[in-house]
Amino acid sequence: MDAAVAAAAAIAGLCTGVIAVLAFRWSEREQARPTRTSLHTDAVLPPGVDTVLSVLRSSAVVLDEDDAVVKASSAAYALGLVRGGRLAVDPMLAMARDTRRDGEIRQVELDLPRRSGRGEALAVSARVAPLGSRLVLLLVEDMTEARRIEAVRRDFVANVSHELKTPVGALSLLSEAVMDAADDPEAVERFAGRMQGEATRLTSLVQELIDLSRVQNDDPLEDAEPVRADELVGEAIERCRQQAGAKQITIATGGTAGLRVWGNRGQLAAALGNLVENAVNYSPARTRVGIAARRLPAPGGDLIEIAVTDQGIGISEKDRERVFERFYRVDPARSRATGGTGLGLAIVKHVAASHGGEVTVWSAEGQGSTFTLRLPEAARPKAGRPDTGRSGALIGPEDLDGEDRLRLDGTDAPDTAPEVIP
């Protein structure tokens, strides 16, 4: 009996020992086996792939056979493609599974909501390809900006076609009218005058298209030079002298004299001229348009600020966001009546950008508008030629009210009479 018990005990001990040895070896294998986390390291990728992915401009995501993310670029996280170690875009995940199954390369364009939940959707192009026998590579290109540029290009071509068609069509009709009225000198003269007006409008449109094409890239200037702000203001006034006189609009100048900006004289003169011309065209008769220049301290170097203020119809809040777009008109009927092309403010915006400055607008319906052009200051003149105040009904920064709108009622004007166009 004792022998049987001893044998049973020996067998039990042997079994326990065998189980312990097996458990120990299984534990060693488990510790040596790569965990799921270790699949997210570079070792799982084929040689050289990680280097290639790091230099790609596209957002890159590598998935394993369980759809877990093995590798993802920072751009993929920024786009919201990866969340919690998984691919968060269901259509892309379905493409990856199909590619893993049949090995075919797939591509699709998708609109993805922004992570903030606000703004237009992101337009992306996704391409999925097999990467070895177990992995799938997903490359995503953000096409949002390219799509926006293409939309702008289409709109621009459509708008140009429309704007050119109007005067060209009018010239064709008027020429036929002249031919039919060959025996009526008075009618011929009337139609010829209208033809001349349409030809002028067409010439203006073509010239502004040329000007816009030169500045719309916002490239830094290569032929910049110091330009006196006083001279730019004088040229702008001279450009609008006839229109202002016809409407009995007073153009008053003020601010600080002797300021100089750095840039291309022709482009700056065209930009300021467009602002003053708009102010005159959109102002009622017998009102004032003011132009003031001042120095504005700034961390990266002082700026010269030239403000053009009118007492016109003003601009609504929804229109203020778009006034610098090409061919956009706050009041199309009024703009066409004054001969506007809808390109003037777009040119101003691009000229300001190419000069390292900006243009802004303050306006309220029925209270007029103030367009402010800010440009880098050129090197100041040598000592002995200090800036002096210039008299006028439009004063400097102390005469800006809380809305940054220059006073034009003349109540704060100095005793010296301003420069006036009757």
C-alpha positions as CSV (number, residue, x, y, z in Angstrom):
1,M,0.0,0.0,0.0
2,D,2.8,2.3,0.9
3,A,4.6,1.5,-2.3
4,A,1.5,2.4,-4.4
5,V,1.2,5.7,-2.5
6,A,4.8,6.5,-3.1
7,A,4.5,5.6,-6.8
8,A,1.5,7.9,-7.2
9,A,3.3,10.7,-5.4
10,A,6.3,10.3,-7.7
11,I,4.1,10.4,-10.8
12,A,2.3,13.5,-9.5
13,G,5.7,15.2,-8.8
14,L,6.9,14.3,-12.3
15,C,3.8,15.8,-13.9
16,T,4.1,19.0,-11.9
17,G,7.7,19.3,-13.0
18,V,6.8,18.8,-16.6
19,I,4.0,21.4,-16.4
20,A,6.3,23.9,-14.7
21,V,9.0,23.5,-17.4
22,L,6.4,23.9,-20.2
23,A,5.0,27.0,-18.5
24,F,8.4,28.5,-18.1
25,R,9.3,27.9,-21.8
26,W,5.9,29.3,-22.9
27,S,6.5,32.3,-20.8
28,E,9.9,32.8,-22.4
29,R,8.4,32.5,-25.9
30,E,5.7,35.0,-25.1
31,Q,8.3,37.5,-23.8
32,A,10.3,37.1,-27.0
33,R,7.3,37.4,-29.3
34,P,6.7,40.9,-30.7
35,T,3.7,42.5,-29.1
36,R,1.0,44.5,-30.9
37,T,2.7,47.7,-29.8
38,S,6.0,46.6,-31.4
39,L,4.2,46.3,-34.7
40,H,4.1,50.1,-34.7
41,T,7.9,50.3,-34.9
42,D,10.1,50.7,-38.0
43,A,11.2,47.1,-37.8
44,V,7.9,45.8,-39.3
45,L,8.3,48.0,-42.4
46,P,10.3,46.8,-45.5
47,P,13.9,48.3,-45.6
48,G,13.9,51.9,-46.9
49,V,10.2,52.4,-46.8
50,D,10.3,54.5,-43.6
51,T,12.8,56.9,-45.2
52,V,10.7,57.3,-48.3
53,L,7.6,58.0,-46.3
54,S,9.3,60.6,-44.3
55,V,10.1,62.8,-47.4
56,L,6.7,62.4,-49.1
57,R,4.5,65.5,-49.1
58,S,1.4,63.4,-49.0
59,S,-0.1,62.1,-45.7
60,A,1.0,58.5,-45.3
61,V,-0.6,55.7,-43.3
62,V,0.5,52.0,-43.2
63,L,-2.0,49.4,-42.0
64,D,-1.3,45.8,-41.0
65,E,-3.5,42.7,-41.6
66,D,-5.7,43.7,-38.7
67,D,-6.3,47.2,-39.9
68,A,-4.1,48.6,-37.1
69,V,-1.9,51.6,-37.9
70,V,1.7,50.6,-38.2
71,K,3.1,53.9,-39.3
72,A,1.4,57.3,-39.8
73,S,2.9,60.7,-40.7
74,S,2.2,63.8,-38.7
75,A,0.2,65.2,-41.6
76,A,-2.1,62.2,-41.4
77,Y,-2.8,63.0,-37.8
78,A,-3.3,66.7,-38.6
79,L,-5.9,65.8,-41.2
80,G,-7.7,63.6,-38.7
81,L,-7.1,60.4,-40.7
82,V,-5.8,58.5,-37.7
83,R,-7.4,58.3,-34.2
84,G,-6.7,55.9,-31.4
85,G,-4.3,53.9,-33.6
86,R,-7.0,53.2,-36.2
87,L,-7.8,54.7,-39.6
88,A,-10.8,56.9,-38.9
89,V,-12.1,57.4,-42.5
90,D,-14.4,54.5,-43.3
91,P,-14.3,54.8,-47.2
92,M,-10.5,54.7,-47.0
93,L,-10.6,51.7,-44.7
94,A,-12.9,49.8,-47.1
95,M,-10.4,50.6,-49.9
96,A,-7.5,49.2,-47.9
97,R,-9.3,46.0,-47.2
98,D,-10.2,45.5,-50.8
99,T,-6.6,46.2,-51.8
100,R,-5.3,43.7,-49.2
101,R,-7.7,41.1,-50.6
102,D,-6.9,41.4,-54.4
103,G,-3.7,43.4,-54.5
104,E,-5.0,46.1,-56.8
105,I,-4.1,49.8,-56.5
106,R,-7.1,52.0,-55.9
107,Q,-7.7,55.8,-55.9
108,V,-10.6,58.0,-54.9
109,E,-11.4,61.6,-54.2
110,L,-13.3,62.4,-51.0
111,D,-14.6,65.4,-49.0
112,L,-13.7,65.2,-45.4
113,P,-15.2,67.3,-42.6
114,R,-12.8,69.5,-40.7
115,R,-11.8,68.4,-37.2
116,S,-13.1,71.7,-35.8
117,G,-16.5,71.0,-37.5
118,R,-16.5,74.5,-39.0
119,G,-15.6,75.7,-42.5
120,E,-15.6,74.1,-45.8
121,A,-14.9,70.4,-46.1
122,L,-11.3,69.2,-47.0
123,A,-10.9,67.9,-50.5
124,V,-8.5,65.0,-50.6
125,S,-7.3,62.4,-53.1
126,A,-6.6,59.0,-51.5
127,R,-4.5,56.2,-53.1
128,V,-4.1,52.7,-51.7
129,A,-1.5,50.2,-52.7
130,P,-0.2,46.9,-51.3
131,L,3.1,47.1,-49.4
132,G,4.6,43.6,-49.2
133,S,2.5,40.6,-48.3
134,R,0.9,41.9,-45.1
135,L,0.9,45.7,-45.2
136,V,-1.2,48.3,-47.1
137,L,0.0,51.8,-47.8
138,L,-2.4,54.7,-47.9
139,L,-1.3,58.1,-49.4
140,V,-3.6,61.1,-49.0
141,E,-3.1,64.4,-50.8
142,D,-4.9,67.5,-49.6
143,M,-6.4,69.1,-52.7
144,T,-8.4,71.8,-50.9
145,E,-6.2,74.7,-52.0
146,A,-5.8,73.4,-55.5
147,R,-9.6,73.0,-55.9
148,R,-10.1,76.6,-54.6
149,I,-7.5,78.0,-57.1
150,E,-9.2,76.1,-59.9
151,A,-12.6,77.5,-58.9
152,V,-11.1,81.0,-58.8
153,R,-9.6,80.5,-62.3
154,R,-12.9,79.3,-63.7
155,D,-14.7,82.2,-62.2
156,F,-12.1,84.6,-63.5
157,V,-12.4,83.3,-67.0
158,A,-16.2,83.5,-66.9
159,N,-16.1,87.0,-65.5
160,V,-13.6,88.2,-68.0
161,S,-15.6,86.7,-70.9
162,H,-18.7,88.4,-69.6
163,E,-17.0,91.8,-69.0
164,L,-15.4,91.8,-72.5
165,K,-18.6,90.7,-74.2
166,T,-20.5,93.7,-73.0
167,P,-18.5,96.5,-74.6
168,V,-17.7,94.4,-77.7
169,G,-21.4,93.7,-78.2
170,A,-22.3,97.3,-77.7
171,L,-19.6,98.4,-80.2
172,S,-21.0,95.9,-82.8
173,L,-24.6,97.2,-82.3
174,L,-23.5,100.8,-82.4
175,S,-21.5,100.3,-85.6
176,E,-24.6,98.9,-87.3
177,A,-26.6,101.8,-86.0
178,V,-24.1,104.2,-87.5
179,M,-24.3,102.5,-90.9
180,D,-28.1,102.6,-90.9
181,A,-28.0,106.3,-90.0
182,A,-25.4,107.3,-92.6
183,D,-27.7,110.1,-93.9
184,D,-28.4,111.5,-90.4
185,P,-25.3,113.4,-89.2
186,E,-26.8,114.1,-85.8
187,A,-27.5,110.4,-85.2
188,V,-24.1,109.4,-86.4
189,E,-22.5,111.9,-84.0
190,R,-24.6,110.5,-81.1
191,F,-23.8,106.9,-81.9
192,A,-20.1,107.7,-82.4
193,G,-19.9,109.3,-79.0
194,R,-21.4,106.1,-77.4
195,M,-18.9,104.0,-79.4
196,Q,-16.1,106.1,-78.0
197,G,-17.4,105.6,-74.5
198,E,-17.6,101.8,-74.9
199,A,-14.1,101.7,-76.5
200,T,-12.7,103.6,-73.5
201,R,-14.4,101.2,-71.2
202,L,-12.9,98.2,-73.1
203,T,-9.5,99.8,-73.1
204,S,-9.7,100.4,-69.3
205,L,-10.7,96.8,-68.7
206,V,-7.9,95.4,-70.8
207,Q,-5.3,97.6,-69.1
208,E,-6.5,96.6,-65.6
209,L,-6.3,93.0,-66.6
210,I,-2.7,93.6,-67.7
211,D,-2.0,95.4,-64.4
212,L,-3.6,92.6,-62.4
213,S,-1.6,89.9,-64.2
214,R,1.6,91.7,-63.3
215,V,0.9,91.9,-59.5
216,Q,-1.3,89.0,-58.7
217,N,1.5,86.6,-57.8
218,D,2.4,88.8,-54.8
219,D,6.1,88.3,-55.6
220,P,8.6,90.5,-53.8
221,L,9.7,93.5,-55.8
222,E,13.0,93.6,-57.7
223,D,12.9,97.2,-58.8
224,A,11.8,98.9,-55.6
225,E,12.9,102.5,-54.7
226,P,11.9,105.2,-52.2
227,V,8.7,106.9,-53.3
228,R,7.3,110.1,-51.7
229,A,3.8,109.6,-50.4
230,D,3.0,113.2,-51.2
231,E,3.7,112.6,-54.8
232,L,1.5,109.5,-54.9
233,V,-1.3,111.5,-53.3
234,G,-0.9,114.3,-55.8
235,E,-1.0,111.9,-58.7
236,A,-4.2,110.2,-57.3
237,I,-5.9,113.6,-57.0
238,E,-5.0,114.6,-60.5
239,R,-6.3,111.3,-61.8
240,C,-9.7,112.0,-60.3
241,R,-9.8,115.8,-60.8
242,Q,-12.4,115.7,-63.6
243,Q,-14.8,113.3,-61.9
244,A,-14.6,115.2,-58.6
245,G,-15.2,118.5,-60.3
246,A,-18.3,117.2,-62.1
247,K,-19.8,116.1,-58.8
248,Q,-18.6,119.1,-56.9
249,I,-16.7,116.8,-54.5
250,T,-14.0,118.4,-52.3
251,I,-10.8,116.4,-52.0
252,A,-8.9,117.3,-48.8
253,T,-5.4,116.2,-47.9
254,G,-3.8,116.0,-44.5
255,G,-1.6,114.1,-42.2
256,T,2.2,114.2,-42.2
257,A,4.3,115.5,-45.1
258,G,7.6,114.2,-46.3
259,L,6.9,110.5,-45.7
260,R,8.4,107.9,-48.1
261,V,7.4,104.4,-48.9
262,W,9.5,101.6,-50.4
263,G,8.2,100.1,-53.6
264,N,7.4,100.4,-57.3
265,R,6.2,103.9,-58.1
266,G,3.9,102.9,-61.0
267,Q,2.1,100.2,-59.0
268,L,1.7,102.3,-55.9
269,A,0.3,105.2,-57.9
270,A,-2.2,102.9,-59.6
271,A,-3.2,101.4,-56.2
272,L,-3.8,104.7,-54.5
273,G,-5.4,106.1,-57.6
274,N,-7.9,103.2,-57.6
275,L,-8.8,103.9,-53.9
276,V,-9.4,107.7,-54.5
277,E,-11.3,107.0,-57.8
278,N,-13.6,104.6,-56.0
279,A,-14.2,107.1,-53.2
280,V,-15.2,109.8,-55.7
281,N,-17.4,107.5,-57.8
282,Y,-19.3,106.2,-54.8
283,S,-19.7,109.5,-53.0
284,P,-22.8,111.8,-53.4
285,A,-22.4,115.2,-55.0
286,R,-21.1,118.1,-52.8
287,T,-19.4,115.9,-50.3
288,R,-15.8,115.4,-49.2
289,V,-13.1,112.8,-49.9
290,G,-10.1,112.9,-47.6
291,I,-6.6,111.5,-48.0
292,A,-4.2,111.4,-45.0
293,A,-0.8,109.9,-44.5
294,R,1.0,109.1,-41.2
295,R,3.8,107.0,-39.8
296,L,2.7,103.9,-37.9
297,P,5.3,102.3,-35.5
298,A,5.6,98.5,-36.0
299,P,7.9,95.9,-34.5
300,G,9.5,94.9,-37.9
301,G,10.0,98.5,-39.0
302,D,7.7,101.5,-39.3
303,L,4.8,101.5,-41.8
304,I,3.4,104.4,-43.8
305,E,-0.4,104.4,-43.6
306,I,-2.4,106.2,-46.2
307,A,-6.2,106.4,-45.5
308,V,-8.8,107.4,-48.1
309,T,-12.2,108.3,-46.6
310,D,-15.4,109.2,-48.2
311,Q,-19.0,110.1,-47.2
312,G,-20.5,107.7,-49.6
313,I,-23.1,104.9,-49.4
314,G,-21.0,102.7,-47.3
315,I,-20.5,98.9,-47.5
316,S,-22.5,96.2,-45.7
317,E,-20.8,93.7,-43.5
318,K,-21.4,90.8,-46.0
319,D,-20.0,92.8,-48.8
320,R,-16.9,94.0,-46.9
321,E,-15.6,90.4,-46.9
322,R,-15.6,90.3,-50.7
323,V,-14.8,93.8,-51.9
324,F,-11.2,92.8,-52.8
325,E,-12.3,89.9,-55.0
326,R,-11.9,90.3,-58.7
327,F,-15.0,91.6,-60.5
328,Y,-17.0,91.8,-57.3
329,R,-19.2,94.8,-57.1
330,V,-21.2,96.1,-54.1
331,D,-23.6,97.8,-56.4
332,P,-23.2,96.4,-60.0
333,A,-25.6,98.9,-61.6
334,R,-23.8,101.9,-60.0
335,S,-20.4,100.5,-60.9
336,R,-21.3,100.0,-64.5
337,A,-22.7,103.5,-64.6
338,T,-19.4,105.0,-63.4
339,G,-17.4,102.8,-65.8
340,G,-15.9,100.5,-63.1
341,T,-14.4,97.2,-64.1
342,G,-14.6,95.5,-60.7
343,L,-10.8,95.0,-60.7
344,G,-9.6,98.1,-59.0
345,L,-9.6,96.9,-55.4
346,A,-8.2,93.5,-56.4
347,I,-5.2,95.3,-57.9
348,V,-4.8,97.3,-54.7
349,K,-4.8,94.1,-52.6
350,H,-2.1,92.5,-54.7
351,V,0.0,95.6,-54.9
352,A,-0.1,95.9,-51.1
353,A,0.9,92.2,-50.7
354,S,3.7,92.4,-53.2
355,H,5.1,95.4,-51.3
356,G,5.0,93.6,-47.9
357,G,1.9,95.6,-46.8
358,E,-1.8,95.3,-46.6
359,V,-5.1,97.1,-47.4
360,T,-8.0,97.2,-45.0
361,V,-11.5,98.7,-45.0
362,W,-13.8,100.1,-42.4
363,S,-17.3,101.0,-43.5
364,A,-20.9,101.3,-42.3
365,E,-23.9,101.6,-44.5
366,G,-24.9,105.3,-44.9
367,Q,-21.8,106.5,-43.0
368,G,-19.1,106.2,-45.7
369,S,-15.9,104.1,-45.9
370,T,-12.2,104.3,-45.1
371,F,-9.7,102.3,-47.1
372,T,-6.3,102.2,-45.5
373,L,-3.2,101.2,-47.3
374,R,-0.2,100.3,-45.1
375,L,3.3,100.0,-46.7
376,P,6.8,99.6,-45.4
377,E,8.6,103.0,-44.9
378,A,11.7,103.8,-46.9
379,A,14.8,105.0,-45.2
380,R,14.2,108.4,-43.7
381,P,15.8,111.5,-45.1
382,K,19.1,112.7,-43.6
383,A,19.0,115.1,-40.6
384,G,18.1,118.7,-41.4
385,R,15.1,117.7,-43.4
386,P,12.5,116.9,-40.7
387,D,9.0,115.9,-41.5
388,T,6.5,118.7,-41.1
389,G,2.8,118.6,-40.7
390,R,0.7,119.4,-43.8
391,S,-2.4,121.5,-43.4
392,G,-5.7,120.2,-44.5
393,A,-9.3,119.4,-43.4
394,L,-8.2,115.8,-42.8
395,I,-5.9,115.5,-39.8
396,G,-3.6,112.8,-38.5
397,P,-4.2,109.9,-36.0
398,E,-5.6,112.1,-33.2
399,D,-8.6,112.8,-35.5
400,L,-9.5,109.2,-35.9
401,D,-12.7,108.3,-33.9
402,G,-13.3,105.0,-32.3
403,E,-14.2,103.3,-35.6
404,D,-10.9,104.4,-37.3
405,R,-13.0,106.7,-39.5
406,L,-11.5,110.0,-40.5
407,R,-13.6,113.1,-39.7
408,L,-14.6,114.9,-42.9
409,D,-17.0,117.5,-41.5
410,G,-14.3,120.1,-41.2
411,T,-15.0,120.9,-37.6
412,D,-11.4,120.0,-36.6
413,A,-9.7,121.6,-39.6
414,P,-6.8,124.0,-39.0
415,D,-6.9,127.6,-40.1
416,T,-5.0,126.9,-43.3
417,A,-7.2,126.0,-46.2
418,P,-6.8,122.4,-47.5
419,E,-6.0,121.5,-51.0
420,V,-9.3,121.5,-52.7
421,I,-10.7,120.4,-56.1
422,P,-13.7,122.6,-56.8
